[in-house]
């Protein structure tokens, strides 16, 4: 269970199939940590060839304020010939909040997203999460052809992301 509950948490509207946020796609429960990836600077979460999220700690950004960011790149196949992709650079505390690791400063929350769609934590243009139900970069319709990726976070994913974040912070400290 996550630790980022705030006074701005709101129970979302649920789908008819259970206590699943209406904005989350049910294929998110098939996402798994890629066990073959041995690169310590990346975390790959995927559902076969249907969807993937790559979190890369090695960001080559020209702007100084982005140097401590992580790159999140996703791919979602809607049909044989249709797919959506996206990429966002996110600060480590935003990635932490997305995966429910530790606490997230309330001043950084997108409160309007939580009020409108329900959730425990959200950052506009980056993610929305209710318990273990995560959408990147935003809420969706919960149906096929959404351009966002839905993930049911498990302990393996959370642990891998946490390791990547620790490595990233350690690397940044060595650079200073």
Steps between C-alpha positions, in 0.01 A plus 500: 500500500623849423595766752412816312147560628437869555213714616423543128431133434160435348335169418462485122193394308530125446449280195210255505741205544617593850694759694709604201521870410293586195805671345722187519518235222453136609798381292720675757473189719706308242800731526809332650856596578727377221711232676761487220602862522833521680574870443507664847420841347170384348175342614283337235138410574308331222205295383658299221489704180179680599637761740826606659640763732873570508633706789852617420722659762762603243354824364709702257337842547654828393305704756661486845166476685419178312827320576362331813188384311405151392358426157170311483413371155189294429350308210142369481375294203130543424489273195734347243552836331422750779700597803574794730835604640611766740800626690533720808795609709409484869678606816584213737235608754231483231606146401503407871147631543378327184612162635393571858850506646521720809317829524434774248488868602137613490606827341608299191167314469261590221206532736255580222577163334427319828182699557371434148611140439575362845828349611770498767765693311527687170726739315359671193648365178691227686271253677191426703484214752235343724652238732686268259320622185733729303448693177781682322479786402133565582159348566339330203162360405586150624434366149709404197675770295596722794843659446601439862640187664333327796701291746399299805805562720642196678782462753754395234435816299513722806827340614663536156396865470625568853840342414521716188418813701765416761756443223401830337540696825834328571621589150392865540680527834822366341476763224484790746 
